[in-house]
């Protein structure tokens, strides 16, 4: 497990940094889904967007753990 990261003297939890990486990826995915017209199959769009963010965050965390701790 990774402890806090020191960013200019401020201790930041790694989850906050991973969330900062997941948000732009989620925004790109949302734009692609809207462009393809796949949102018309979604019943509750805000709930779907939250689930998409959680899935992307999980993928970022899994990739970060694999990259940091081989």
SVG drawing of the C-alpha trace seen along z (x, -y; Angstrom):
<svg xmlns="http://www.w3.org/2000/svg" viewBox="-35 -23 43 30">
<polyline fill="none" stroke="black" stroke-width="0.4" points="0.0,0.0 1.2,-3.5 1.2,-6.1 0.6,-9.8 2.5,-11.6 4.4,-14.8 3.4,-17.5 5.2,-20.8 5.0,-20.1 1.3,-19.0 0.5,-15.4 -2.0,-14.1 -3.6,-10.7 -2.9,-8.7 -6.6,-8.2 -7.0,-12.0 -4.2,-11.8 -5.8,-8.8 -9.1,-10.5 -7.5,-13.5 -6.4,-11.0 -9.7,-9.3 -11.8,-12.4 -10.4,-13.5 -10.6,-9.9 -14.3,-9.7 -15.0,-13.0 -13.6,-11.7 -15.6,-8.5 -18.8,-10.5 -18.2,-12.6 -17.6,-9.5 -20.8,-7.9 -22.8,-11.0 -21.3,-11.3 -22.1,-7.6 -25.6,-8.0 -25.3,-5.3 -26.8,-7.4 -30.3,-6.8 -30.0,-3.2 -29.3,-4.6 -32.1,-4.8 -30.6,-7.1 -27.8,-9.2 -26.3,-10.6 -26.2,-7.2 -24.6,-5.8 -22.0,-8.5 -21.1,-7.8 -20.8,-4.1 -18.6,-5.0 -16.3,-7.1 -16.1,-4.4 -15.1,-1.8 -12.5,-4.1 -11.1,-4.9 -10.8,-1.2 -9.0,-0.7 -6.6,-3.6 -5.9,-2.2 -5.3,1.3 -2.9,0.0 -1.1,-2.3 -0.7,0.6 0.6,2.8 3.0,0.1 4.3,-0.9 4.6,2.5 5.8,5.0"/>
</svg>
